[in-house]
Amino acid sequence: MFQFTGDVFTNWLLAILGNVFLLILVYRAVGHYARNEKGELLGHVALGVLVAGFVYMPTQVVGIFKGAFSLITQGHV
């Protein structure tokens, strides 16, 4: 886990900043839930899942995006 750059300090910095961003998204999502704003809540949950994927599984998420892009473009890029 956390094999971003090979530099220990940079890896920890990216992990901490990613987790702080996730906490902000959770805080805002709870606020949208309390105000019964379903569209905004859904957007924050979707963005939170994407950010969590990049924070905790960066190589797998990049591989998924590469595969999806290759599927969409039929490998002509």
BELNOR-V70766 format. One line per field, one symbol per residue. phi: phi as a letter, one per 20 degrees, with the letter a starting at -180 (. if undefined). burial: + if it has 16 or more other C-alpha atoms within 10 Angstrom, else -. A space follows every 50 residues. Layout:
phi: ???
burial: ???
This chain:
phi: .mdecnefffgfffffffffffffffgfffffffemdfffffffffffff fffffecfffffffffffffffelmed
burial: -+-+------+--++--++--+--++-++--+--------+--++--+-- ++-+++-+--+----------------
